Amino acid sequence: MPTFLASHRPTVPELHVFQQDGSWHWGITVPRVAGSGFKLIAFSESRFSLEEAARADGSAALALLADKAHATDSPPLSLVTDFQRE
């Protein structure tokens, strides 16, 4: 099993796009402050028929999280929402 140093862990939110039950979804994670693993801070509630659509929607949510974090100079807040443009 490989060993990773803490300095190699991402410290910013990371987008994950995956297929589940025949549909595409996205989730955004950050490393846990204490212990190991990741914390889910945002996810799609909608189902996407195309991977590209899920990735585009997740990327927009990731950008929104980054904008909020920069505006307040604080770590990203949880965004558990259905982030689709209408």
N, C-alpha and C positions, 0 to 999 in steps of 0.2 A: 504494500500500500504506500503510495507516495506521501511525503510529508511536505506541507506548504508552510512557508513563513507568513506571519501575519502581514508583513509588508507587501505580499503579493496578492492579498485579498482586495477586491474592489471596495472603495469607500464611498462610492456614489451609487445612486439607484441604478439598477440594471433591468432591462426589458427582456422578458422571456416570452416567446410565442410557441404555442404547442397545440397539437391536435388531440381532442378528447371526444369520445362518443360521436365521431363523424363530423365534428365542427372544429373550427379554429378559435382559440382564445389567447389572451395575453395576461401576463402578470408582471408586476414590478417588485423587485426585492432589494433589500439592503442587508449588509452583514449585521448580525446581532452584536450588540455592544459587549455583552457578557456571554461567555460560553462559546459555542460554535454554531454554525449554521446560518440561516438567513431568515429574515422576517418579511413576510408578504405585506406590502404597504398599499398596493392598488391592484385591482383586477377588473377584467371585463365581465359583465353579467350577460352580455349579448353573445350570440353564436355567430360566427362568420363563416361563410361558405368558402372563402379564399384566404390563404395564408397572408397574401399581400394586404388584404383589407384589415386583417387583425393586426398586422405589423404597423400599418399606417395609423390606425386608431391608437394602438399602444404607444407609438412614437409621439403622437400628439399629447397623450396623457403624461408621458415622461417629460416633454418640454414644459407642460404646465407645472409639473412638480418642481422642475428646475427654476422656472420663473418665480414661483412662490418662495422657494428657498433663497434665491438671490435678493428678492425684494425685502425679505425680513432678516437676512443674514442668520438664518437658523437652519437646522437640519430639515430634510424633507418631511412634510406632514403626511399622514396617511390619507390616501385618496381612494376610497373604496366606492367606486361609482361605475356607471355605464357611461363612458366618455365617447359619445358619438356626435359628430357634427350633423346638424339637421339642415 
